[in-house]
Protein backbone atom coordinates (compact mmCIF):
# COMPACT_ATOMS: atom_id res chain seq x y z
CA UNK A 1 0.00 0.00 0.00
CA UNK A 2 1.39 3.41 -0.93
CA UNK A 3 1.50 6.45 1.32
CA UNK A 4 1.02 9.13 -1.36
CA UNK A 5 -2.21 11.08 -1.72
CA UNK A 6 -4.05 10.56 -4.98
CA UNK A 7 -5.05 13.53 -7.10
CA UNK A 8 -8.78 12.80 -7.49
CA UNK A 9 -9.88 16.42 -7.98
CA UNK A 10 -10.25 16.34 -11.80
CA UNK A 11 -12.09 13.00 -11.65
CA UNK A 12 -14.54 14.28 -9.04
CA UNK A 13 -15.08 17.56 -10.93
CA UNK A 14 -15.83 15.87 -14.28
CA UNK A 15 -19.45 15.78 -15.48
CA UNK A 16 -21.37 12.59 -14.71
CA UNK A 17 -23.13 10.30 -17.15
CA UNK A 18 -26.68 10.65 -15.83
CA UNK A 19 -28.12 7.59 -17.62
CA UNK A 20 -30.88 5.91 -15.63
CA UNK A 21 -29.85 2.65 -13.93
CA UNK A 22 -31.98 -0.41 -13.22
CA UNK A 23 -32.13 0.67 -9.57
CA UNK A 24 -33.80 3.93 -10.65
CA UNK A 25 -30.90 6.28 -9.86
CA UNK A 26 -28.53 7.88 -12.29
CA UNK A 27 -25.18 6.48 -13.41
CA UNK A 28 -22.30 7.96 -11.44
CA UNK A 29 -19.55 7.20 -13.95
CA UNK A 30 -17.80 10.15 -15.59
CA UNK A 31 -19.03 11.14 -19.03
CA UNK A 32 -16.71 10.66 -22.01
CA UNK A 33 -14.99 13.89 -23.03
CA UNK A 34 -17.24 15.79 -25.41
CA UNK A 35 -20.23 13.51 -24.76
CA UNK A 36 -23.03 13.39 -22.21
CA UNK A 37 -22.80 9.64 -21.45
CA UNK A 38 -20.14 7.33 -20.04
CA UNK A 39 -18.42 4.61 -22.04
CA UNK A 40 -20.95 2.01 -20.87
CA UNK A 41 -24.02 4.04 -21.84
CA UNK A 42 -23.17 5.11 -25.37
CA UNK A 43 -20.38 7.66 -25.05
CA UNK A 44 -17.71 5.40 -26.52
CA UNK A 45 -16.97 5.56 -30.27
CA UNK A 46 -18.78 2.88 -32.21
CA UNK A 47 -21.49 2.40 -29.61
CA UNK A 48 -25.16 2.76 -30.43
CA UNK A 49 -27.46 1.52 -33.12
CA UNK A 50 -26.46 0.90 -36.70
CA UNK A 51 -27.20 3.51 -39.33
CA UNK A 52 -30.50 3.11 -41.09
CA UNK A 53 -32.14 0.68 -38.62
CA UNK A 54 -30.80 -2.45 -40.31
CA UNK A 55 -32.13 -4.58 -37.46
CA UNK A 56 -35.71 -4.01 -38.64
CA UNK A 57 -34.92 -6.00 -41.77
CA UNK A 58 -34.19 -9.20 -39.85
CA UNK A 59 -37.70 -9.98 -38.71
CA UNK A 60 -39.79 -7.04 -39.94
CA UNK A 61 -41.32 -6.33 -36.53
CA UNK A 62 -40.38 -2.66 -36.53
CA UNK A 63 -40.92 -1.71 -40.16
CA UNK A 64 -43.28 1.17 -40.83
CA UNK A 65 -45.88 -1.16 -42.31
CA UNK A 66 -45.84 -3.50 -39.31
CA UNK A 67 -46.13 -0.62 -36.84
CA UNK A 68 -49.03 0.89 -38.80
CA UNK A 69 -50.78 -2.49 -38.90
CA UNK A 70 -50.46 -2.94 -35.13
CA UNK A 71 -51.77 0.59 -34.56
CA UNK A 72 -54.79 -0.14 -36.74
CA UNK A 73 -55.48 -3.41 -34.89
CA UNK A 74 -55.26 -1.63 -31.50
CA UNK A 75 -57.74 1.01 -32.69
CA UNK A 76 -60.13 -1.69 -33.91
CA UNK A 77 -59.89 -3.56 -30.61
CA UNK A 78 -60.53 -0.33 -28.71
CA UNK A 79 -63.69 0.30 -30.73
CA UNK A 80 -64.84 -3.27 -30.11
CA UNK A 81 -64.30 -2.90 -26.34
CA UNK A 82 -66.21 0.38 -26.33
CA UNK A 83 -69.08 -1.27 -28.21
CA UNK A 84 -69.16 -4.15 -25.72
CA UNK A 85 -69.29 -1.70 -22.82
CA UNK A 86 -72.24 0.10 -24.41
CA UNK A 87 -74.09 -3.19 -24.87
CA UNK A 88 -73.90 -4.08 -21.15
LUMKE-516158 format. One record per residue (C-alpha): residue number from 1; residue in one letter; x, y, z. Coordinates in nm, 2 decimals. Layout:
<pts>
PT    i  aa      px      py      pz
PT  NUM   A       X       Y       Z
...
</pts>
This chain:
<pts>
PT    i  aa      px      py      pz
PT    1   X    0.00    0.00    0.00
PT    2   X    0.14    0.34   -0.09
PT    3   X    0.15    0.65    0.13
PT    4   X    0.10    0.91   -0.14
PT    5   X   -0.22    1.11   -0.17
PT    6   X   -0.41    1.06   -0.50
PT    7   X   -0.51    1.35   -0.71
PT    8   X   -0.88    1.28   -0.75
PT    9   X   -0.99    1.64   -0.80
PT   10   X   -1.03    1.63   -1.18
PT   11   X   -1.21    1.30   -1.16
PT   12   X   -1.45    1.43   -0.90
PT   13   X   -1.51    1.76   -1.09
PT   14   X   -1.58    1.59   -1.43
PT   15   X   -1.94    1.58   -1.55
PT   16   X   -2.14    1.26   -1.47
PT   17   X   -2.31    1.03   -1.71
PT   18   X   -2.67    1.06   -1.58
PT   19   X   -2.81    0.76   -1.76
PT   20   X   -3.09    0.59   -1.56
PT   21   X   -2.98    0.27   -1.39
PT   22   X   -3.20   -0.04   -1.32
PT   23   X   -3.21    0.07   -0.96
PT   24   X   -3.38    0.39   -1.06
PT   25   X   -3.09    0.63   -0.99
PT   26   X   -2.85    0.79   -1.23
PT   27   X   -2.52    0.65   -1.34
PT   28   X   -2.23    0.80   -1.14
PT   29   X   -1.96    0.72   -1.40
PT   30   X   -1.78    1.02   -1.56
PT   31   X   -1.90    1.11   -1.90
PT   32   X   -1.67    1.07   -2.20
PT   33   X   -1.50    1.39   -2.30
PT   34   X   -1.72    1.58   -2.54
PT   35   X   -2.02    1.35   -2.48
PT   36   X   -2.30    1.34   -2.22
PT   37   X   -2.28    0.96   -2.15
PT   38   X   -2.01    0.73   -2.00
PT   39   X   -1.84    0.46   -2.20
PT   40   X   -2.10    0.20   -2.09
PT   41   X   -2.40    0.40   -2.18
PT   42   X   -2.32    0.51   -2.54
PT   43   X   -2.04    0.77   -2.50
PT   44   X   -1.77    0.54   -2.65
PT   45   X   -1.70    0.56   -3.03
PT   46   X   -1.88    0.29   -3.22
PT   47   X   -2.15    0.24   -2.96
PT   48   X   -2.52    0.28   -3.04
PT   49   X   -2.75    0.15   -3.31
PT   50   X   -2.65    0.09   -3.67
PT   51   X   -2.72    0.35   -3.93
PT   52   X   -3.05    0.31   -4.11
PT   53   X   -3.21    0.07   -3.86
PT   54   X   -3.08   -0.24   -4.03
PT   55   X   -3.21   -0.46   -3.75
PT   56   X   -3.57   -0.40   -3.86
PT   57   X   -3.49   -0.60   -4.18
PT   58   X   -3.42   -0.92   -3.98
PT   59   X   -3.77   -1.00   -3.87
PT   60   X   -3.98   -0.70   -3.99
PT   61   X   -4.13   -0.63   -3.65
PT   62   X   -4.04   -0.27   -3.65
PT   63   X   -4.09   -0.17   -4.02
PT   64   X   -4.33    0.12   -4.08
PT   65   X   -4.59   -0.12   -4.23
PT   66   X   -4.58   -0.35   -3.93
PT   67   X   -4.61   -0.06   -3.68
PT   68   X   -4.90    0.09   -3.88
PT   69   X   -5.08   -0.25   -3.89
PT   70   X   -5.05   -0.29   -3.51
PT   71   X   -5.18    0.06   -3.46
PT   72   X   -5.48   -0.01   -3.67
PT   73   X   -5.55   -0.34   -3.49
PT   74   X   -5.53   -0.16   -3.15
PT   75   X   -5.77    0.10   -3.27
PT   76   X   -6.01   -0.17   -3.39
PT   77   X   -5.99   -0.36   -3.06
PT   78   X   -6.05   -0.03   -2.87
PT   79   X   -6.37    0.03   -3.07
PT   80   X   -6.48   -0.33   -3.01
PT   81   X   -6.43   -0.29   -2.63
PT   82   X   -6.62    0.04   -2.63
PT   83   X   -6.91   -0.13   -2.82
PT   84   X   -6.92   -0.42   -2.57
PT   85   X   -6.93   -0.17   -2.28
PT   86   X   -7.22    0.01   -2.44
PT   87   X   -7.41   -0.32   -2.49
PT   88   X   -7.39   -0.41   -2.12
</pts>
